[in-house]
Amino acid sequence: MQQGGATASLWATEALRGPKPAQDWRARLREWADQVDLVPDLGQRIGSRTWFRGLATCFGLCATALYLSPGFHPVPGAPGPLLSDAQYDEVRSQMTTPLALGADSGRHMGPTDAVQPLRATPERPQIELSAQVGSSDTLARALSRAGVSGGDVATVMSMVGGDIGAGVRPGTRLDIVLGRRASRDRPRPLDRLSFRARLDLDIEMARAGGTLSIRRVPIRVDSTPLRIQGVVGDSIYRSARAAGAPPRAVQAFLRVIAGQADLGSIGAGDRYDIVTEYRRAETGDVEVGELLYAGLKRARGKSIDMLRWTKDGRSEWFEASGVGERRGELISPVAGRITSGFGMRRHPILGYMRMHAGVDFAAHYGAPVYAVTDGTVTFAGRHGGHGNFVRLQHGGGLGTGYAHLSRIAAVPGQRVRRGQVIGYVGSTGLSTGPHLHYELYRNGVTVNPLSVRFTATAQLAGADLAAFRAKLAQYRALRVGLHDSFARGAAADPTARVE
């Protein structure tokens, strides 16, 4: 009653005030637009009156846009001014146009009033060049590419052939001076040439009396092995590199250690010991050779001491006790333990009994996978449930397969050596986690890989063992870091050798 009375009183009050003035049309339009939803969401309440009203609004707006569109007819414009033949030739000579389409731009400039013909053009008496030997280049090709004539190249190669051996190192700089030619139809003669033939030899060649002569400048070289020691931090690779070990030496060190222990088990606090061939010239240039010694002192677990030793003409790795590996036998494809053997088993993914045609090695993700012996890569790529897969063919009908790799480091047709990295542990294909599935084939049929021994050992004895222990003691007594043998002389350190 109170609400009804209040409404009636309000109506009476409005009536006594008289008629309400007309509102502005903009305000009325705004009120109407607020009450009526002209652009509803067409993805909701499909089929309702509001949805059809929104559809009609959409079609109306599209039709209006199409009706008011200017069309796609070209807009006529005034044609550009035509150039005369002389103007066109002058502009064209400064353009860059494809030579493959017959263009000759860039070869001459358009003639102007300032151009005067010359009866003869002067030549520089000498041309000084600086060339570089490429990664897959030879000295002869580098000289020819720099403009040295074929006759001079043959003369240079006959004079330095015994000095460069297999060839100069990639990146070697060649300082070349070409002299004045006798006539325009003959090449410039080689007046001077200098380059680094080897780490211990500079070669300088000069023309005197029309004949090239050679001067060999020897360079002293310190061949003392480089020893790097340090404590493993977050990463053994980063720790060794921070200590100054060359990348090649660290990679070789990791390959040797991986054959003895799981790299994932190496933790902070372990100490590494690296000795590698290292030749340093008095000019500051260096050459890093083969790894000689790899040691790892474990905070927990067995320490590792491996020395490279030549036995029966072959370079092999031996433990400090004189025990090593004999070539010709299969090595383990990865550093890890066997988790699944050869034979019938219930597949962990498919859920039914199925032949397991290999053995599984547990290893951490990214661990290197090695070729168990020398062979040829016959397949490298995606292979069904094997995921990333590499297959090698060895002699005598023997073949091996490596599955579930994260990355492949081999290509079909490639020759690989025993212990060479061909991939990295992963979990591709039908796999529940990172591991290596390893298969062995005889005449194309899978056999139990455990039926073949992975490693056969060789034992040093007698004079070989004594020489081996003497070399090991020499490396262990080697001072850590670089040796300044040029300043103090080789006699101050018995292991230092200056050539």
C-alpha positions as CSV (number, residue, x, y, z in Angstrom):
1,M,0.0,0.0,0.0
2,Q,2.8,2.4,0.8
3,Q,4.6,1.6,-2.4
4,G,1.4,2.0,-4.4
5,G,0.6,5.3,-2.6
6,A,4.1,6.5,-3.3
7,T,3.8,5.7,-7.0
8,A,0.5,7.5,-7.2
9,S,1.8,10.6,-5.4
10,L,4.8,10.7,-7.8
11,W,2.5,10.5,-10.8
12,A,0.3,13.3,-9.5
13,T,3.3,15.5,-8.8
14,E,4.6,15.0,-12.4
15,A,1.1,15.7,-13.8
16,L,0.9,19.0,-11.9
17,R,4.2,20.1,-13.3
18,G,2.9,19.9,-16.8
19,P,4.2,18.1,-19.9
20,K,7.9,17.0,-19.9
21,P,10.0,18.9,-22.4
22,A,11.2,17.0,-25.4
23,Q,14.5,15.4,-24.9
24,D,17.4,15.8,-27.3
25,W,17.4,13.3,-30.1
26,R,20.9,12.2,-29.4
27,A,19.9,11.3,-25.8
28,R,16.9,9.4,-27.0
29,L,19.0,7.5,-29.6
30,R,21.5,6.7,-26.9
31,E,18.8,5.4,-24.6
32,W,17.4,3.2,-27.4
33,A,20.8,1.8,-28.3
34,D,21.4,0.9,-24.6
35,Q,18.1,-1.0,-24.5
36,V,18.6,-2.8,-27.9
37,D,21.7,-4.8,-28.4
38,L,22.5,-4.3,-32.1
39,V,25.8,-6.2,-32.2
40,P,25.3,-9.3,-30.1
41,D,27.8,-12.2,-29.9
42,L,26.9,-14.4,-32.9
43,G,28.6,-17.3,-31.1
44,Q,25.9,-17.4,-28.3
45,R,22.2,-17.9,-28.2
46,I,22.1,-19.1,-31.8
47,G,18.6,-19.1,-33.3
48,S,17.1,-16.5,-30.9
49,R,15.6,-13.2,-32.0
50,T,18.6,-11.3,-30.7
51,W,20.9,-13.6,-32.7
52,F,18.9,-13.0,-35.9
53,R,18.9,-9.2,-35.3
54,G,22.7,-9.3,-34.9
55,L,23.0,-11.4,-38.1
56,A,20.9,-8.8,-40.0
57,T,23.1,-6.0,-38.6
58,C,26.2,-7.9,-39.9
59,F,24.8,-8.4,-43.4
60,G,23.7,-4.8,-43.5
61,L,27.1,-3.4,-42.6
62,C,28.8,-5.7,-45.1
63,A,26.4,-4.7,-47.9
64,T,27.0,-1.0,-47.0
65,A,30.8,-1.4,-47.2
66,L,30.6,-3.2,-50.5
67,Y,28.2,-0.6,-51.9
68,L,30.5,2.3,-50.8
69,S,33.7,0.7,-51.9
70,P,35.6,2.6,-54.6
71,G,36.2,-0.4,-56.8
72,F,39.4,-1.9,-58.2
73,H,39.7,0.0,-61.4
74,P,43.2,1.5,-62.1
75,V,43.5,5.2,-61.6
76,P,44.8,6.8,-64.8
77,G,47.9,8.9,-64.5
78,A,50.2,10.9,-66.8
79,P,52.9,8.9,-68.5
80,G,56.5,9.5,-67.5
81,P,58.8,11.6,-69.7
82,L,60.7,9.7,-72.4
83,L,64.5,9.8,-72.2
84,S,66.6,10.4,-75.2
85,D,69.1,7.7,-76.3
86,A,72.0,9.6,-74.7
87,Q,70.2,10.2,-71.5
88,Y,69.1,6.5,-71.3
89,D,72.6,5.2,-71.9
90,E,74.0,7.5,-69.2
91,V,71.4,6.4,-66.6
92,R,71.6,2.8,-67.6
93,S,75.4,2.6,-67.1
94,Q,74.9,3.5,-63.4
95,M,72.2,0.9,-62.7
96,T,72.6,-2.5,-61.3
97,T,70.9,-5.0,-63.6
98,P,71.3,-8.9,-63.8
99,L,74.2,-10.0,-65.9
100,A,72.4,-13.2,-66.5
101,L,69.8,-11.3,-68.6
102,G,72.5,-9.9,-70.9
103,A,73.1,-6.6,-69.0
104,D,76.4,-4.9,-69.3
105,S,75.9,-2.2,-66.7
106,G,78.7,-1.5,-64.4
107,R,81.3,-2.3,-67.1
108,H,81.5,1.3,-68.5
109,M,80.2,4.7,-67.7
110,G,78.1,6.7,-70.0
111,P,80.1,9.1,-72.1
112,T,80.0,12.8,-71.3
113,D,81.8,15.9,-72.6
114,A,84.6,15.3,-70.0
115,V,85.4,11.9,-71.4
116,Q,88.5,11.7,-73.7
117,P,89.8,8.6,-75.3
118,L,93.2,7.4,-74.1
119,R,95.7,5.7,-76.5
120,A,97.3,3.7,-73.6
121,T,96.5,3.3,-70.0
122,P,99.3,3.3,-67.4
123,E,99.8,0.2,-65.2
124,R,100.9,0.0,-61.6
125,P,104.5,-1.3,-61.4
126,Q,103.6,-3.7,-58.6
127,I,100.5,-5.1,-57.0
128,E,100.6,-6.1,-53.3
129,L,98.1,-8.8,-52.3
130,S,97.2,-10.6,-49.1
131,A,95.5,-14.0,-49.6
132,Q,94.4,-16.8,-47.2
133,V,94.3,-20.6,-47.6
134,G,90.8,-21.9,-47.1
135,S,89.6,-24.8,-44.9
136,S,89.5,-27.2,-47.9
137,D,92.0,-25.4,-50.0
138,T,95.6,-26.0,-51.2
139,L,98.5,-23.6,-51.5
140,A,98.5,-24.0,-55.3
141,R,94.8,-23.1,-55.6
142,A,95.1,-20.1,-53.2
143,L,98.0,-18.7,-55.3
144,S,96.1,-19.2,-58.6
145,R,93.0,-17.5,-57.1
146,A,95.2,-14.5,-56.1
147,G,96.4,-14.1,-59.7
148,V,99.7,-15.9,-59.7
149,S,100.4,-17.4,-63.1
150,G,100.4,-21.2,-63.6
151,G,104.1,-21.3,-64.4
152,D,105.0,-19.4,-61.1
153,V,102.7,-21.6,-59.1
154,A,104.4,-24.8,-60.5
155,T,107.8,-23.3,-59.6
156,V,106.7,-22.4,-56.1
157,M,105.3,-25.9,-55.4
158,S,108.4,-27.6,-56.7
159,M,110.5,-25.5,-54.3
160,V,108.4,-25.8,-51.1
161,G,106.9,-29.3,-51.7
162,G,109.3,-30.8,-49.1
163,D,108.6,-28.1,-46.5
164,I,104.9,-28.2,-46.4
165,G,104.3,-32.0,-46.5
166,A,100.6,-32.6,-46.6
167,G,99.9,-28.9,-47.1
168,V,99.7,-25.7,-45.2
169,R,97.2,-25.1,-42.4
170,P,93.9,-23.5,-43.2
171,G,93.9,-19.8,-42.5
172,T,97.6,-19.4,-43.4
173,R,98.2,-15.9,-44.7
174,L,100.0,-15.4,-48.0
175,D,101.8,-12.1,-48.7
176,I,102.1,-11.7,-52.4
177,V,103.8,-9.1,-54.6
178,L,103.2,-9.2,-58.4
179,G,105.6,-7.3,-60.6
180,R,105.3,-5.4,-63.9
181,R,104.3,-7.6,-66.9
182,A,106.3,-7.5,-70.1
183,S,103.2,-7.0,-72.3
184,R,99.4,-6.8,-71.9
185,D,98.8,-10.3,-73.1
186,R,101.1,-11.9,-70.5
187,P,100.5,-12.4,-66.7
188,R,102.3,-10.5,-64.0
189,P,105.3,-12.3,-62.7
190,L,105.6,-13.3,-59.0
191,D,108.1,-10.9,-57.4
192,R,107.8,-11.9,-53.7
193,L,106.0,-14.4,-51.6
194,S,106.1,-15.1,-47.9
195,F,104.0,-17.4,-45.7
196,R,104.2,-19.7,-42.7
197,A,104.9,-23.2,-44.0
198,R,104.9,-24.9,-40.6
199,L,104.8,-23.9,-37.0
200,D,108.6,-24.0,-36.9
201,L,109.3,-22.6,-40.4
202,D,108.7,-19.3,-42.3
203,I,109.4,-19.2,-46.1
204,E,110.3,-16.1,-48.0
205,M,110.6,-16.1,-51.8
206,A,111.9,-13.3,-54.0
207,R,112.8,-12.8,-57.7
208,A,116.3,-11.8,-58.5
209,G,117.6,-11.7,-62.1
210,G,114.4,-13.3,-63.4
211,T,114.7,-16.3,-61.1
212,L,112.9,-17.1,-57.9
213,S,115.0,-17.8,-54.8
214,I,113.9,-19.2,-51.5
215,R,114.9,-18.4,-47.9
216,R,113.9,-20.6,-45.0
217,V,113.6,-18.9,-41.6
218,P,113.5,-21.5,-38.8
219,I,111.3,-20.7,-35.7
220,R,112.0,-22.1,-32.2
221,V,109.2,-24.3,-30.9
222,D,108.6,-25.5,-27.4
223,S,107.1,-29.0,-27.5
224,T,106.6,-29.4,-23.7
225,P,103.3,-31.2,-23.1
226,L,100.6,-29.0,-21.5
227,R,99.2,-30.1,-18.1
228,I,95.9,-28.8,-16.8
229,Q,94.5,-29.6,-13.4
230,G,91.4,-28.4,-11.6
231,V,88.3,-29.1,-9.5
232,V,85.0,-30.0,-11.2
233,G,82.2,-27.5,-10.6
234,D,78.8,-27.5,-12.2
235,S,80.3,-28.9,-15.5
236,I,83.6,-30.7,-16.0
237,Y,83.8,-29.2,-19.5
238,R,83.2,-25.6,-18.4
239,S,85.6,-26.1,-15.5
240,A,88.4,-27.4,-17.7
241,R,87.9,-24.7,-20.3
242,A,88.0,-22.0,-17.6
243,A,91.3,-23.5,-16.4
244,G,92.8,-23.0,-19.9
245,A,92.4,-26.5,-21.4
246,P,92.0,-26.4,-25.2
247,P,88.6,-27.5,-26.5
248,R,90.1,-30.4,-28.5
249,A,91.9,-31.7,-25.4
250,V,88.7,-31.5,-23.2
251,Q,86.6,-33.4,-25.8
252,A,89.3,-36.1,-26.0
253,F,89.4,-36.3,-22.2
254,L,85.7,-36.7,-21.9
255,R,85.7,-39.6,-24.5
256,V,88.4,-41.4,-22.5
257,I,86.7,-40.9,-19.2
258,A,83.3,-41.9,-20.6
259,G,84.8,-45.3,-21.5
260,Q,85.6,-45.9,-17.9
261,A,82.7,-44.3,-15.9
262,D,79.4,-42.6,-16.4
263,L,79.9,-38.9,-17.0
264,G,76.8,-38.2,-15.1
265,S,78.4,-39.6,-11.9
266,I,81.1,-37.0,-12.0
267,G,80.2,-34.4,-9.4
268,A,81.6,-31.2,-7.7
269,G,84.7,-31.9,-5.8
270,D,86.3,-34.4,-8.2
271,R,89.7,-33.3,-9.6
272,Y,90.6,-33.7,-13.2
273,D,94.2,-34.0,-14.6
274,I,94.8,-33.5,-18.4
275,V,98.1,-33.8,-20.3
276,T,98.0,-33.1,-24.0
277,E,100.6,-32.5,-26.8
278,Y,101.2,-28.8,-27.0
279,R,103.6,-27.1,-29.4
280,R,104.2,-23.3,-28.9
281,A,106.3,-21.2,-31.2
282,E,108.3,-18.2,-30.0
283,T,106.0,-16.1,-32.1
284,G,103.1,-17.1,-29.9
285,D,101.4,-19.5,-32.3
286,V,100.3,-22.9,-30.9
287,E,99.3,-26.3,-32.1
288,V,97.3,-28.7,-29.9
289,G,98.0,-32.4,-30.5
290,E,96.7,-35.7,-29.2
291,L,95.7,-36.3,-25.6
292,L,98.4,-38.1,-23.7
293,Y,97.1,-38.6,-20.1
294,A,93.6,-38.5,-18.6
295,G,93.2,-38.6,-14.8
296,L,90.2,-38.2,-12.5
297,K,90.5,-38.2,-8.7
298,R,87.0,-39.1,-7.4
299,A,85.7,-37.7,-4.1
300,R,83.8,-41.0,-3.9
301,G,84.5,-44.0,-6.0
302,K,87.4,-45.4,-7.9
303,S,89.9,-42.9,-9.4
304,I,90.8,-43.1,-13.1
305,D,94.3,-42.9,-14.6
306,M,94.6,-43.5,-18.3
307,L,97.8,-43.1,-20.4
308,R,98.1,-43.3,-24.2
309,W,100.7,-45.9,-25.1
310,T,101.9,-47.3,-28.4
311,K,102.0,-51.2,-28.5
312,D,102.5,-53.3,-31.6
313,G,102.4,-50.2,-33.7
314,R,99.0,-49.1,-32.4
315,S,98.2,-46.3,-30.1
316,E,95.9,-47.4,-27.2
317,W,94.8,-46.3,-23.8
318,F,96.1,-48.2,-20.8
319,E,95.3,-47.9,-17.1
320,A,98.0,-47.0,-14.7
321,S,98.5,-50.7,-13.8
322,G,99.3,-51.5,-17.4
323,V,96.0,-52.9,-18.4
324,G,94.5,-51.7,-21.7
325,E,92.1,-52.5,-24.4
326,R,93.0,-54.7,-27.4
327,R,91.9,-53.6,-30.8
328,G,89.5,-55.8,-32.9
329,E,87.0,-56.5,-30.2
330,L,83.7,-54.7,-29.5
331,I,83.6,-52.0,-27.0
332,S,80.5,-50.9,-25.0
333,P,78.4,-48.5,-27.1
334,V,77.7,-46.2,-24.1
335,A,78.8,-45.8,-20.5
336,G,75.9,-47.3,-18.5
337,R,74.4,-50.4,-17.1
338,I,72.2,-52.9,-18.9
339,T,68.5,-52.6,-17.8
340,S,66.8,-55.0,-20.3
341,G,68.2,-58.1,-22.0
342,F,67.6,-59.9,-25.2
343,G,64.4,-62.0,-25.6
344,M,60.6,-62.0,-25.1
345,R,59.2,-59.4,-22.7
346,R,56.1,-57.3,-22.1
347,H,56.5,-54.0,-24.0
348,P,56.3,-51.1,-21.5
349,I,54.2,-49.0,-24.0
350,L,52.3,-51.5,-26.1
351,G,51.4,-53.7,-23.2
352,Y,51.8,-57.1,-24.8
353,M,54.5,-59.7,-25.1
354,R,56.9,-58.9,-27.8
355,M,60.4,-59.9,-28.9
356,H,63.1,-57.5,-27.6
357,A,65.7,-57.8,-30.3
358,G,68.5,-56.1,-28.4
359,V,69.7,-54.8,-25.0
360,D,68.9,-51.5,-23.3
361,F,71.6,-49.4,-21.6
362,A,70.5,-46.9,-18.9
363,A,72.3,-43.6,-19.6
364,H,71.6,-39.9,-19.0
365,Y,70.1,-37.8,-21.7
366,G,72.7,-36.5,-24.2
367,A,75.4,-39.1,-23.3
368,P,77.7,-39.9,-26.3
369,V,77.0,-43.2,-28.2
370,Y,80.1,-44.8,-29.7
371,A,80.6,-47.2,-32.6
372,V,81.6,-50.6,-31.0
373,T,84.1,-51.2,-33.8
374,D,85.1,-49.9,-37.3
375,G,82.4,-49.9,-39.9
376,T,80.3,-48.1,-42.5
377,V,77.0,-46.2,-41.8
378,T,74.2,-47.8,-43.8
379,F,71.3,-45.9,-42.2
380,A,71.0,-42.7,-40.2
381,G,67.6,-41.2,-39.6
382,R,64.1,-41.8,-38.4
383,H,63.1,-45.5,-38.2
384,G,59.6,-46.2,-36.8
385,G,59.6,-47.2,-33.2
386,H,63.4,-47.0,-33.0
387,G,63.1,-43.2,-33.3
388,N,66.4,-41.7,-34.4
389,F,68.4,-44.7,-35.5
390,V,71.9,-45.5,-36.8
391,R,72.9,-48.8,-38.3
392,L,76.5,-49.8,-39.0
393,Q,77.8,-52.6,-41.2
394,H,81.1,-54.2,-40.1
395,G,83.1,-57.0,-41.7
396,G,82.2,-60.7,-41.7
397,G,78.5,-60.1,-41.9
398,L,78.4,-58.3,-38.5
399,G,76.2,-55.2,-38.1
400,T,75.0,-53.1,-35.1
401,G,72.1,-50.8,-34.5
402,Y,71.6,-47.8,-32.1
403,A,68.1,-46.6,-31.4
404,H,66.2,-43.8,-29.5
405,L,68.9,-41.3,-30.1
406,S,68.3,-37.6,-29.3
407,R,70.7,-36.5,-32.0
408,I,72.6,-38.3,-34.9
409,A,76.2,-37.5,-35.5
410,A,76.7,-39.7,-38.6
411,V,75.6,-39.7,-42.2
412,P,74.9,-42.7,-44.5
413,G,78.0,-43.9,-46.3
414,Q,80.4,-42.5,-43.7
415,R,83.3,-44.6,-42.5
416,V,83.5,-44.6,-38.7
417,R,86.2,-45.8,-36.4
418,R,86.0,-47.8,-33.2
419,G,85.0,-45.5,-30.3
420,Q,83.9,-42.6,-32.7
421,V,80.7,-40.8,-31.5
422,I,77.8,-41.5,-33.8
423,G,75.0,-40.1,-31.8
424,Y,73.7,-39.1,-28.4
425,V,71.3,-40.8,-25.9
426,G,67.7,-39.8,-26.1
427,S,64.1,-41.0,-25.9
428,T,62.7,-40.8,-29.4
429,G,60.3,-43.4,-30.9
430,L,58.6,-45.9,-28.6
431,S,60.6,-45.1,-25.4
432,T,59.6,-44.4,-21.8
433,G,62.8,-42.5,-21.0
434,P,66.3,-41.7,-22.1
435,H,68.3,-44.9,-22.8
436,L,70.1,-46.7,-25.7
437,H,68.6,-49.7,-27.4
438,Y,71.5,-51.6,-28.9
439,E,71.1,-54.4,-31.5
440,L,73.6,-56.9,-33.0
441,Y,73.1,-58.5,-36.4
442,R,74.7,-61.6,-38.0
443,N,74.0,-61.8,-41.7
444,G,71.1,-59.5,-41.2
445,V,69.5,-61.5,-38.3
446,T,69.4,-60.0,-34.8
447,V,71.3,-62.0,-32.2
448,N,71.9,-61.6,-28.5
449,P,74.5,-58.8,-28.2
450,L,75.7,-60.3,-24.9
451,S,76.9,-63.4,-26.9
452,V,79.9,-61.3,-28.0
453,R,82.4,-60.0,-25.5
454,F,82.6,-56.2,-25.4
455,T,86.2,-55.8,-24.2
456,A,89.3,-57.9,-24.3
457,T,92.2,-56.7,-22.2
458,A,95.9,-56.5,-22.9
459,Q,98.6,-56.5,-20.2
460,L,102.0,-54.8,-20.4
461,A,104.9,-56.6,-18.9
462,G,108.7,-56.5,-18.7
463,A,110.5,-53.7,-20.5
464,D,107.2,-52.3,-21.9
465,L,105.7,-52.0,-18.4
466,A,108.9,-50.3,-17.1
467,A,108.9,-47.8,-20.0
468,F,105.1,-47.3,-19.5
469,R,105.5,-46.5,-15.8
470,A,108.5,-44.2,-16.5
471,K,106.4,-42.2,-18.9
472,L,103.5,-42.1,-16.5
473,A,105.8,-40.7,-13.7
474,Q,107.1,-38.1,-16.2
475,Y,103.6,-36.8,-16.9
476,R,102.7,-36.8,-13.2
477,A,105.9,-34.8,-12.4
478,L,105.1,-32.2,-15.1
479,R,104.5,-28.7,-13.9
480,V,100.9,-27.4,-14.4
481,G,100.5,-24.7,-16.9
482,L,102.6,-23.2,-19.7
483,H,106.4,-23.4,-19.5
484,D,108.6,-20.4,-20.5
485,S,111.3,-22.5,-22.0
486,F,112.5,-19.8,-24.4
487,A,113.6,-17.6,-21.5
488,R,115.2,-20.0,-19.1
489,G,116.3,-22.8,-21.6
490,A,115.3,-26.4,-21.8
491,A,117.8,-27.5,-19.3
492,A,115.9,-26.1,-16.4
493,D,113.0,-28.6,-16.9
494,P,113.9,-32.2,-18.1
495,T,110.4,-32.5,-19.7
496,A,110.8,-29.4,-21.8
497,R,111.8,-29.8,-25.4
498,V,112.7,-26.8,-27.6
499,E,113.1,-27.5,-31.3
